Amino acid sequence: MKAKAVFYHAGCPICVTAEQSIANAIDPSRYDLEFVHLGEEKARVAEAESVGVKSVPALLIDDTPFHINFGASISDLK
């Protein structure tokens, strides 16, 4: 069974670049990778916040958030 990975972002240039890098770096045979654009999916901001995402872009792997650079605070996306 593959693990789940979620990449949360806000669509800014930093986020788009990170999304492309993540897509190329994550092994699809090991992870089901989902991309969530929080600027377009506002309903999922609370979800991201509940799993520990403090800023975007952030990658959630095995329930652990990894913050990449600093594009926007999660509170700015509410």
Order of alpha helices (4+ residues) and beta strands (2+ residues): beta-alpha-beta-alpha-beta-beta
